[in-house]
Amino acid sequence: MTTEAHSPHQCCWLAAPSGYRTWLQLMWLLLVGISPGSWAQQGTQPQSIKIEGDITLGGLFPIHSRGPAGVPCGEVKKEKGIHRLEAMLYALDQINSDPDLLPNITLGARILDTCSRDTYALEQSLSFVQALIQKDNSDVRCSNGEPPIIPKPERVVGVIGASGSSVSIMVANVLRLFAIPQISYASTAPELSDNSRYEFFSRVVPPDSYQAQAMVDIVKAMGWNYVSTLASEGNYGESGVDAFLQISREAGGLCIAQSIKIPREPRPGEFEKIIKRLMETSNARGVIIFANEDDIKRVLQAAKGANLTGHFLFVGSDSWGAKSSPIQDQEDVAEGAVTILPKRASIDGFDQYFTSRSLENNRRNIWFAEFWEDDFKCKLTRPGIKYEPGRRKCTGEERISRDSQYEQEGKVQFVIDAVYAMAHALHSMHLDLCSGSMGVCEKMDPVEGRMLLQYIRSVNFNGSAGTGVMFNENGDAPGRYDIFQYQLSNVSNPGYKVIGQWTNHLRLNSEEMQWSGGDRRIPESVCSFPCEPGERKKMVKGVPCCWHCELCDGYQYLLDEFSCDMCPFDMRPLKNRTGCRPTPIIKLEWSSPWAIIPVFLAILGILATTGVIVTFIRFNDTPIVRASGRELSYVLLTGIFLIYLITFLMIAEPSVAVCAFRRLLLGLGMCITYSAMLTKTNRIYRIFEQGKKSVTPPKFISPTSQLIITFILISVQLLGVFIWFIVVPPHTIIDYEEQKPPNPEFARGVLKCDMSDLSLILCLSYSIVLMITCTVYAIKSRGVPETFNEAKPIGFTMYTTCIIWLAFVPIFFGTAQSTEKMFIQTTTLTVSMSLSATVSLGMLYIPKVYVIIFHPEQNVQKRKRSFKAVVQAATVSTHLSQKSNDKQNGESKIEPDRSQ
């Protein structure tokens, strides 16, 4: 092993006018844009580790962090730098001691420090291509005139590295020009999967496109559909988020609230602004983060400073993984964070190797002393380095893991696998090209890079962790990830816990997940919460995961999640409006308050009418009964009885028979009643009008004539009803519109007969005409003495009846829009009919019954008088009433002949 810090030439090649220096300057100017003078700060080549071997591999590791402005390198990186570097050295030792892998061939190495900076790494990697640059040394001479002794530059057949994606991209562009295959152990940017641009690049870690797919699957498995993304500026962060966005768009059902980029050099307050921006879409609690450790830590600090502990639910990429450094002192904010890490295992052999390293047995690692000082917090005494009095002096007896904290870095497995992949490719190449020969044969000297690439892409072996190592056509390794969750409330074992795996598909143990405060329920990160049953989604334009919930109102139900539809006319929506149900059917019940009053009045009326009929039949031959016109009285009482009877038909459950009787009897009772009354008033009016002209009595005033006239009038009503029967046979209907209030819970279908309001009025219209005509005759006969027949009682009956029916009309039609229209109209109609019947009964017959029952002495025969005497008495009475305003009409004591 040699450590080089100066030019390998012992003769001054810089004096040459052309050749190698010109080529190198041209390469730098065209490919890098960096002057040759920046190769090293003092004009010397950078430090590197050189391991002698038959075949040399290059190695690129971030031994140091990025330095401050103007300084390429910063402090040493113990895990990502030294651990990974030592992993390559360990792998080389294992391969060189393996008799079955590359027998009789020793692998060497040239290992460089990238200082975590892409431009600096590019400068370093140019040393890998020196042997491939054709140069003319014919005019180069030493000062003594002799030709220079120029050692043959080492030829690097393949490169292990780099770590960061941005570094690998920069280096891959140069190595591609010289056909040098490259295998990275940590670069995961999806951009590197482009085989047309990075055809010589391969990696043993899966690309972030797989990682992004795994993260999309995780987000969907948790039921989230609205998340934000955070990315560190650079290839890793931006490519990872771009892959996540593209996959989420292709998968559908996932919306990005905000996609925020963290600048390379954040200004003060930058992370506080990021948290404020995230809170602008506070429903997007899930935050997908592709960022470096420093940015992750500062995001968590800003969230804690904003008092948002527990609000954000982070899903971190492999840069977060299962590391403790990003969450140190921010554990409460990071609680519940789900992170992803390429599936890996701790390599026990490396642990034994690394913990046995010391300053004495590890001199080949030129950066190990710097690591030693940092790891043990001490200072080595070295020539030219001034000792710091305030720092403990290293003794060299310290031991890793015993005197310092040690945990194997996560990518050690992949570094070892990358070296072994290169070794297996070289082994297969040797078997094919150098079959039977020992060592490197002529066909492999030099190793042809494009051919080696084909062998690399064909390797398939079990790696250091026992998992298969292979590459697809783009040089990518299979996607295998462990899913972690940081659980702070897990008292038994706080920290990162494996909750699932992803190998082309997700296996997530949701019951193992635990969130802030130990809650087992997965928090929600959605733009809009699910709509309640019966609510449709009204989508927000341009944001497919956001919507407003609108209730399907009225008689609508939820047809699908985006639209409502009306229920059929005979149905109403379910309470949750997810469907429709039949509308209940109702009718007027006997127990309803709307029925009790009409029935009560009808019963009283029927009893009273029956009593009058029985009394009249019992005293059929008495003067009062005969004087009232027995034949027409029985007809009139029959009509009154039917009027009371119709109440029961109107309240009875509708059927074809009930509907038929309703049509028949609704107008018939009134028609019979008022036909008889009209015949009576008309008879009285004609008698007295005729008496003014002559003493000859008018025609058709006999009882038989009166009955014929009455039945003719009744037959008109019956004819109309029978025509109605023929044209529209009676039937029942269910009216769903009558009781259809805004609230469908109160909707009812009303079982009723097929009688509309108009048909009902038409059915009564003939009776109303008779009633009005009768009233007119009653008015004309108002001058007849009260002792003359029943002119005045009939007149009062008709006046009162007209008032009742005038009140009926506005009540009946004024309730047409009421939800209880049928009940109100039925009650109004039956009560009005019962009242009109009661008025007729009370005015015309109750006084007679009273005299017959309680004053039988008045129910005696008076002397008969001629028609002429009756007319003369009526004329005298009329003159007297005209002369005196204080006397009532017809106060004459002249008794008419009641037998007429």
Secondary structure, 3 states (H helix, E strand, C coil): CEEECCCCCCCCHHHCCCCHHHHHHHHHHHHHCCCHHHHCCCCCCCCEEEECCCEEEEEEECCEEECCCCCCEEEECHHHHHHHHHHHHHHHHHHHCCCCCCCCCCEEEEEEECCCCHHHHHHHHHHHHHHHCCCCCCCCCCCCCCCCCCCCCCCEEEEECCCCHHHHHHHHHHHHHCCCCEEECCCCCHHHHCCCCCCCEEECCCCHHHHHHHHHHHHHHCCCCEEEEEEECCHHHHHHHHHHHHHHHHHCCCEEEEEEEECCCCCCCHHHHHHHHHHCCCCCCEEEEECCHHHHHHHHHHHHHCCCCCCCEEEECCCCCCCCCCCCCCHHHHCCCEEEEECCCCCHHHHHHHHCCCCCCCCCCCCHHHHHHHHHCCECCCCCCCCCCCCCECCCCCCCCCCCCCCCCCCHHHHHHHHHHHHHHHHHHHHHHCCCCCCCCHHHCCCCHHHHHHHHHHCEEECCCCCEEECCCCCCCCCCEEEEEEECCCCCCCEEEEEEEECCCEEECHHHCCCHHHCCCCCCCCCCCCCCCCEEEEEECCEEEEEEEEECCCCEEEEECCEEEECCCCEEECCCCCCEEECCEECCCCCCHHHHHHHHHHHHHHHHHHHHHHHHHHCCCCHHHHHCCHHHHHHHHHHHHHHHHHHHHHHCCCCHHHHHHHHHHHHHHHHHHHHHHHHHHHHHHHHHHHHCCCCCCCCCCCHHHHHHHHHHHHHHHHHHHHHHHHHCCCCEEEEEEEECCCCHHHCEEEEEECCCHHHHHHHHHHHHHHHHHHHHHHHHHHHCCCCCCCHHHHHHHHHHHHHHHHHHHHHHHHCCCCCCHHHHHHHHHHHHHHHHHHHHHHHHCHHHHHHHHHCHHHCCCCCCCCHHHHHHHHHHHHHHHHHCCCCCCCCCCCCCCCCC
